């Protein structure tokens, strides 16, 4: 027991010990002070038990940290001593004693100040004149009333988390309070508040749920929620919060920051249950000075804790929920439209790719046709080469072996009396080609087919093909050393040969004209043959 009556006043030996130690006195000096000032009163049985009024003895422990205490002179037990033993055992096992001692000192100071006008009796729970299995930190008794309030400040709510022992301890504590007729008021140290502002959700340990309470204001919230959250709005709330509940059960819990003397009241609805904790959704919260929280309401049946009427907060909650639902629906509509746009775009791209593949297939077929025509032109070249050989063979006398024949010099002189093959009639252009060396001819052809031409990108397909078509036209239309070209005519000739353009005829004339000029220059430089080129639009 830490307190006893002395001269009709309560003397707290532990409180006095702490005061002396705060004055930097050593343990032995503190003991000597008590021996000098109070031992004589103990010897005269001036100290008496708060519960049974029996004389008690002052016990001064020597070891640092151990408390001073009173004990019955006859070493008997009463409810005070037994309750003290039970209380100390529970505090040692379940609480952070250093923090709890500071907190309870502040609680007592505030309670005495706030409740003084009501002439209430405030005592430590272990002073209760009846043996209890669970001891409150404070018991408050109002005059002219049998109602008693049990006040508790919990500092380590996670004790026995794995086994669930502390949750069972608190459950039994609250059941005992109810059986004893106590009205419980529980406060949890602020360090155990776990809440996310961005989701408006928090977590309570199972043990914490036993120190929540339900007030008239909580019941008003239940009625409000049940009346306003229906149909689509209720469905949205359940989906938005992830709630798995059948009904609303609004409750509140009080967190205390003893060092700053603040109390935070959270009003919430549980939305999901787990093995060792629950998830809650906050409806409202208030941070008020601890002195205001511990003041008594007008009906003197409850602590004020926070604003007593929350109609404005309820309406604000409903308005915010409706706005969030509308925002969600707008966002969903935007997402659906975006998805539809994406699907349409994907379909457009798919169709465009199909068209592109069709164009590529058509272009491939066109190139195949052009290659085929190019091959046909090459076959014509081979045919002309064979005809040229036949023409030369006709110039050689039948009696002369080909290896000994020079058709350029010997016909009129040495072999004038020999028999000849019939000489075919050939165009004058072929007579000119008779004088061209085969290797030079091949070189000229390669140059004409490979030299870059400005603007030839305007002409589709293989670059060699369209040049071969133009050379074929030249071969068919050149007269001796004069070449007169109508660009419009040669363009028509090219189109009939399967050549296509990606620009207008007016633009395409420029690369064709450049090629004709290249033809004339190449023949002049490589074959020393001057061509009179005349180009007509």
C-alpha positions in Angstrom: 0.0 0.0 0.0 1.5 3.4 -0.9 -0.9 5.5 1.1 -2.3 5.7 4.6 -4.2 8.1 6.8 -2.2 10.4 9.0 -4.0 13.0 11.1 -7.2 12.4 8.9 -5.3 13.2 5.7 -4.0 10.8 3.1 -0.2 10.4 3.2 1.3 8.9 0.0 4.7 7.6 0.9 5.7 6.8 -2.7 4.9 10.2 -3.9 7.0 11.8 -1.1 9.9 9.4 -1.9 9.9 10.5 -5.6 9.8 14.2 -4.5 12.9 13.7 -2.3 14.8 11.8 -5.0 14.1 14.6 -7.5 16.0 16.8 -5.1 19.1 14.7 -5.8 19.0 12.9 -2.4 20.6 9.5 -2.3 18.6 6.4 -1.3 20.2 6.4 2.2 19.6 10.1 2.6 15.9 9.6 1.7 15.6 6.8 4.1 17.2 8.9 6.9 14.8 11.7 6.1 11.8 9.4 6.6 13.3 7.9 9.8 13.9 11.3 11.2 10.5 12.8 10.3 8.0 10.0 10.2 9.3 6.9 12.1 8.0 8.1 15.4 4.4 8.4 13.9 4.7 4.8 12.7 5.7 3.7 16.1 2.7 5.4 17.7 0.3 3.7 15.1 -0.6 7.2 13.7 -0.6 5.7 10.2 -3.9 3.8 9.6 -5.2 1.8 6.6 -7.4 3.7 4.2 -9.6 0.6 3.9 -9.9 -1.0 7.4 -8.4 1.7 9.6 -6.1 -0.7 11.2 -2.6 0.6 12.2 0.0 0.2 9.4 3.8 0.3 9.5 6.0 2.4 7.3 8.4 0.1 5.3 11.5 1.8 3.8 13.3 -0.4 1.2 17.0 0.0 0.7 17.4 -1.1 -2.9 17.3 1.6 -5.6 14.0 1.5 -7.6 12.0 -0.5 -5.1 9.0 1.4 -3.7 8.2 2.4 -0.2 5.0 1.0 1.3 2.7 0.5 4.3 1.8 -2.9 5.7 -0.6 -3.8 8.5 1.1 -4.1 11.8 -0.5 -7.5 12.4 0.5 -8.5 8.8 -3.2 -9.1 8.0 -4.7 -8.4 4.6 -7.6 -6.2 3.7 -9.2 -5.2 0.4 -6.7 -2.3 0.0 -3.6 -4.4 0.5 -5.0 -7.2 -1.7 -6.1 -4.8 -4.4 -2.7 -3.1 -4.3 -1.0 -6.5 -4.8 -3.3 -7.3 -7.7 -2.9 -3.9 -9.3 0.9 -3.9 -9.0 1.0 -7.4 -10.5 -1.1 -6.3 -13.5 0.9 -3.1 -14.1 4.2 -4.9 -13.9 3.0 -7.5 -16.4 0.9 -5.4 -18.9 2.0 -1.8 -18.7 5.0 0.5 -19.3 5.3 1.6 -15.6 7.4 4.7 -16.1 5.0 6.2 -18.7 2.0 5.1 -16.7 3.2 6.8 -13.5 3.7 10.1 -15.4 0.3 9.8 -17.1 -1.6 9.0 -13.9 0.0 11.9 -12.2 -1.3 14.2 -14.9 -4.7 12.5 -15.0 -5.1 13.0 -11.2 -4.1 16.6 -11.4 -6.6 17.3 -14.2 -9.4 15.2 -12.7 -9.1 17.0 -9.4 -9.2 20.4 -11.1 -12.1 19.6 -13.5 -14.3 17.7 -11.0 -13.8 19.9 -8.0 -17.0 21.9 -8.6 -19.0 18.7 -8.5 -17.7 17.7 -5.1 -16.9 14.2 -6.4 -14.7 11.7 -4.7 -11.6 10.7 -6.7 -9.5 7.8 -5.4 -7.0 5.3 -6.7 -8.7 2.0 -7.7 -6.9 -0.1 -5.2 -8.3 2.0 -2.4 -11.7 0.5 -3.2 -13.2 -1.0 0.0 -13.9 -4.3 -1.7 -11.6 -6.9 -3.1 -11.5 -6.8 -6.9 -10.0 -9.1 -9.5 -9.3 -6.1 -11.8 -8.3 -2.7 -10.4 -9.0 0.6 -12.3 -6.4 3.3 -12.2 -9.0 5.7 -10.6 -12.5 5.4 -9.3 -14.8 8.4 -9.3 -17.9 8.6 -7.1 -20.5 11.4 -7.4 -22.4 12.7 -4.4 -26.0 11.6 -3.9 -25.4 8.8 -6.5 -24.3 5.2 -6.4 -22.7 5.4 -9.8 -19.0 4.9 -10.0 -16.7 5.7 -12.9 -13.7 3.5 -13.6 -10.8 5.4 -15.3 -8.0 3.5 -17.0 -4.9 4.7 -18.9 -3.4 1.9 -21.0 0.3 2.2 -22.2 1.1 -1.2 -23.8 -1.9 -2.4 -25.7 0.1 -5.0 -27.6 0.9 -7.3 -24.7 0.2 -11.0 -25.4 -0.4 -10.2 -29.1 0.5 -13.7 -30.3 -1.4 -15.6 -27.6 -4.3 -13.2 -27.3 -3.8 -13.2 -23.5 -4.0 -9.4 -23.1 -7.2 -9.2 -25.2 -8.7 -11.8 -22.9 -7.4 -9.8 -19.9 -9.2 -6.6 -21.1 -12.3 -8.5 -21.9 -12.5 -9.9 -18.4 -11.6 -6.5 -16.9 -14.6 -4.8 -18.7 -16.9 -7.7 -17.7 -15.8 -7.3 -14.1 -16.4 -3.5 -14.2 -19.9 -4.1 -15.6 -20.7 -6.7 -12.9 -19.4 -4.3 -10.2 -21.6 -1.5 -11.6 -18.6 0.6 -12.8 -19.0 2.9 -15.8 -15.7 2.4 -17.7 -13.7 5.2 -19.4 -10.6 4.0 -21.2 -7.8 6.0 -22.6 -5.0 4.5 -24.8 -1.5 6.1 -25.1 -1.2 8.1 -28.3 1.8 6.0 -29.5 -0.7 3.2 -30.4 -2.7 5.3 -32.9 -2.4 3.8 -36.3 -4.3 5.7 -39.1 -3.6 6.5 -42.7 -5.0 9.9 -43.7 -4.9 9.2 -47.5 -7.2 6.1 -47.1 -9.1 7.3 -44.0 -8.5 3.8 -42.6 -6.8 2.6 -39.5 -6.1 -0.6 -37.5 -7.1 -1.6 -34.0 -5.7 -4.6 -32.2 -8.2 -7.0 -30.8 -7.2 -5.8 -27.3 -8.0 -2.2 -28.3 -11.5 -3.1 -29.3 -12.3 -3.9 -25.7 -11.4 -0.4 -24.6 -13.6 1.3 -27.2 -17.0 2.7 -26.1 -20.4 3.4 -27.6 -22.1 6.7 -26.7 -25.4 8.3 -27.7 -23.5 10.2 -30.4 -22.3 6.9 -31.9 -25.9 5.7 -32.0 -26.9 8.8 -33.8 -24.2 8.0 -36.4 -25.6 4.5 -36.8 -29.1 5.9 -37.5 -27.7 8.5 -39.9 -25.7 6.0 -41.9 -28.5 3.5 -42.1 -30.9 6.2 -43.3 -28.7 7.8 -45.9 -26.4 5.1 -47.2 -28.7 3.0 -49.3 -28.8 1.5 -52.8 -26.0 2.6 -55.1 -24.5 4.9 -52.4 -24.2 2.0 -50.0 -22.8 -0.2 -52.7 -20.2 2.5 -53.5 -19.3 2.9 -49.8 -18.8 -0.9 -49.3 -16.7 -1.1 -52.5 -14.7 2.0 -51.9 -13.8 1.1 -48.3 -13.6 -2.6 -48.8 -16.1 -3.1 -46.0 -17.4 -6.6 -45.3 -20.1 -5.8 -42.7 -23.8 -6.5 -42.4 -24.6 -3.4 -40.3 -23.1 -0.2 -39.0 -21.8 -0.3 -35.5 -20.2 3.1 -34.8 -17.8 3.2 -31.8 -15.2 5.6 -30.5 -11.7 5.3 -28.9 -9.7 7.9 -27.0 -5.9 8.3 -27.5 -4.0 10.5 -25.0 -0.7 12.3 -25.5 0.1 12.9 -21.8 3.3 14.9 -22.5 1.3 17.5 -24.5 -1.9 17.0 -22.5 -4.0 16.3 -25.6 -6.8 13.8 -26.2 -7.7 12.6 -29.7 -11.2 11.0 -30.1 -11.7 8.7 -33.2 -15.2 7.9 -34.1 -15.3 4.9 -36.6 -17.0 1.9 -38.0 -15.3 -1.4 -38.2 -15.1 -2.6 -41.8 -13.3 -5.9 -41.7 -12.2 -8.4 -39.0 -8.9 -10.3 -39.0 -7.2 -12.8 -36.7 -5.6 -10.3 -34.3 -6.9 -6.9 -35.4 -9.7 -5.1 -37.2 -9.7 -2.4 -39.9 -11.8 0.6 -39.2 -13.0 3.5 -41.3 -12.9 6.9 -39.6 -16.2 8.9 -39.5 -14.8 11.9 -37.5 -12.0 12.8 -35.2 -11.4 15.6 -32.6 -8.2 16.7 -30.9 -8.9 18.6 -27.7 -7.0 19.5 -24.6 -7.0 16.6 -22.1 -8.6 19.0 -19.5 -11.6 19.5 -21.9 -11.9 15.8 -22.6 -12.0 15.1 -18.9 -14.6 17.7 -18.1 -18.1 16.5 -17.3 -21.1 17.1 -19.6 -24.1 19.1 -18.6 -26.1 15.9 -17.6 -23.1 14.8 -15.5 -23.4 11.3 -17.0 -20.3 11.3 -19.2 -17.0 13.0 -20.0 -17.2 15.7 -22.7 -14.4 14.0 -24.7 -15.2 16.0 -27.9 -18.0 18.0 -29.5 -21.3 16.6 -28.2 -23.3 17.2 -31.4 -21.9 16.1 -34.7 -24.8 16.9 -37.1 -22.6 19.2 -39.1 -19.9 16.5 -39.4 -22.4 13.9 -40.4 -23.8 16.1 -43.2 -20.2 16.9 -44.3 -19.4 13.2 -44.3 -22.4 12.4 -46.5 -21.7 15.3 -48.9 -18.0 14.2 -49.3 -19.1 10.6 -49.9 -21.6 11.7 -52.6 -19.0 13.9 -54.3 -16.5 11.0 -54.2 -19.0 8.7 -55.7 -19.8 11.2 -58.5 -16.0 11.7 -59.1 -15.6 7.9 -59.3 -18.4 7.5 -61.8 -17.0 10.4 -63.9 -13.6 8.7 -63.8 -15.2 5.4 -64.7 -17.0 7.0 -67.7 -13.7 8.6 -68.8 -12.0 5.2 -68.5 -14.7 3.6 -70.6 -14.5 6.3 -73.2 -10.7 6.0 -73.2 -10.9 2.2 -73.6 -13.4 2.6 -76.4 -11.0 5.2 -78.1 -8.1 2.7 -77.7 -10.2 -0.1 -79.2 -11.2 2.1 -82.1 -7.6 3.2 -82.6 -6.4 -0.4 -82.5 -9.1 -1.3 -85.0 -8.0 1.6 -87.2 -4.4 0.6 -87.0 -5.4 -3.0 -87.7 -7.3 -1.9 -90.8 -4.4 0.4 -91.9 -1.9 -2.5 -91.4 -4.1 -4.7 -93.5 -4.3 -2.0 -96.2 -0.5 -1.6 -96.0 -0.1 -5.4 -96.4 -2.4 -5.3 -99.4 -0.3 -2.4 -100.9 2.9 -4.4 -100.2 1.4 -7.5 -101.9 0.3 -5.4 -104.9 3.7 -3.8 -105.0 5.4 -7.2 -104.9 3.2 -8.4 -107.7 4.1 -5.2 -109.7 7.8 -5.8 -109.1 7.4 -9.4 -110.2 5.8 -8.2 -113.4 8.6 -5.7 -113.9 11.2 -8.3 -113.3 9.4 -10.5 -115.8 9.4 -7.7 -118.3 13.1 -7.0 -117.5 13.8 -10.6 -118.2 11.9 -10.4 -121.5 14.0 -7.3 -122.4 17.1 -9.3 -121.6 15.8 -12.1 -123.8 15.3 -9.6 -126.6 18.9 -8.4 -126.1 20.1 -12.0 -126.4 17.9 -12.4 -129.5 19.5 -9.2 -131.1 22.9 -10.6 -130.2 22.2 -13.8 -132.0 20.9 -11.9 -135.0 24.1 -9.8 -135.0 26.1 -13.0 -135.1 24.1 -14.3 -137.9 24.6 -11.0 -139.8 28.3 -11.2 -139.3 28.3 -14.8 -140.4 26.5 -13.8 -143.6 29.4 -11.4 -144.3 32.0 -14.2 -144.1 32.6 -16.4 -147.3 31.5 -19.9 -146.8 34.9 -21.3 -147.7 36.7 -19.3 -145.0 37.0 -20.6 -141.4 35.6 -18.2 -138.8 39.0 -18.0 -137.0 40.7 -16.7 -140.1 38.1 -14.1 -141.0 38.3 -10.4 -140.4 35.0 -9.0 -141.6 36.0 -5.4 -141.2 38.8 -5.4 -143.9 38.9 -8.5 -146.2 35.6 -8.8 -148.0 36.2 -6.7 -151.1 39.9 -7.5 -151.6 41.0 -11.0 -150.9 37.6 -12.8 -150.9 35.8 -11.1 -153.7 35.3 -14.3 -155.7 34.1 -16.4 -152.7 30.6 -17.5 -152.1 28.7 -15.5 -149.4 25.5 -16.1 -147.3 22.6 -13.8 -148.2 23.1 -10.5 -146.4 20.1 -9.4 -144.4 18.8 -5.9 -144.5 19.4 -4.2 -141.1 18.6 -0.7 -139.8 21.4 1.9 -139.9 21.5 1.9 -136.1 22.6 -1.7 -136.3 25.3 -0.8 -138.8 26.6 1.7 -136.2 26.6 -1.0 -133.5 28.7 -3.2 -135.8 31.6 -0.9 -135.0 31.2 -1.1 -131.2 33.4 -3.4 -129.3 31.4 -5.9 -127.2 33.2 -5.1 -123.9 32.7 -1.4 -124.4 29.1 -2.0 -125.2 28.6 -3.9 -121.9 30.4 -1.2 -120.0 28.2 1.5 -121.5 25.1 -0.5 -120.7 26.2 -1.0 -117.1 26.9 2.7 -116.7 23.5 3.7 -118.0 21.8 1.2 -115.7 23.7 2.1 -112.5 24.5 5.8 -112.6 22.3 7.8 -110.1 19.6 10.0 -111.6 18.2 13.0 -109.7 14.5 12.5 -109.0 14.3 8.8 -109.9 12.5 8.2 -106.6 9.4 9.6 -108.4 9.4 6.4 -110.5 8.2 3.2 -108.7 9.8 -0.2 -108.9 13.3 -1.4 -109.9 15.5 1.5 -111.2 17.1 -0.8 -113.8 13.7 -1.8 -115.2 12.5 1.6 -116.2 15.9 2.5 -117.6 15.8 -0.7 -119.7 12.4 0.3 -121.0 13.8 3.8 -122.0 16.8 2.1 -123.7 14.4 -0.2 -125.6 12.4 2.9 -126.8 15.7 4.5 -127.9 16.7 1.4 -129.7 13.4 1.4 -131.6 13.3 5.1 -132.3 16.9 6.3 -132.8 17.8 7.2 -136.4 21.6 7.1 -136.9 23.3 9.7 -134.8 20.1 11.7 -134.2 17.7 11.1 -131.3 14.5 13.1 -131.2 12.5 12.4 -128.1 8.9 13.4 -127.1 8.8 13.2 -123.3 5.0 12.7 -123.3 5.4 9.9 -125.8 8.1 8.1 -123.9 6.1 8.5 -120.7 3.2 6.8 -122.4 5.5 4.1 -123.6 6.8 3.5 -120.1 3.3 3.3 -118.7 2.4 0.7 -121.3 5.4 -1.3 -120.3 4.1 -1.4 -116.7 6.1 1.4 -115.2 4.2 3.5 -112.5 4.9 6.9 -111.0 4.2 8.4 -107.6 4.3 12.0 -109.0 2.6 13.8 -111.8 3.9 13.4 -115.4 5.1 17.0 -115.3 7.5 16.1 -112.4 8.5 12.7 -113.8 9.8 14.4 -117.0 12.9 15.7 -115.2 14.5 12.4 -114.2 13.7 11.0 -117.7 15.3 14.0 -119.4 18.4 13.6 -117.1 18.7 10.0 -118.2 18.5 10.8 -121.9 21.2 13.4 -121.4 23.3 10.8 -119.5 22.8 8.4 -122.5 24.1 11.0 -124.9 27.1 11.9 -122.7 28.0 8.3 -122.0 28.0 7.4 -125.7 30.2 10.4 -126.4 32.7 9.7 -123.6 32.9 5.9 -123.8 32.3 5.2 -127.5 33.4 8.5 -129.0 30.0 8.7 -130.6 28.2 12.0 -130.7 24.4 11.9 -130.6 22.3 14.8 -131.6 19.7 14.8 -128.8 16.6 16.8 -129.2 14.1 16.6 -126.3 10.5 17.8 -126.8 8.1 18.4 -123.9 
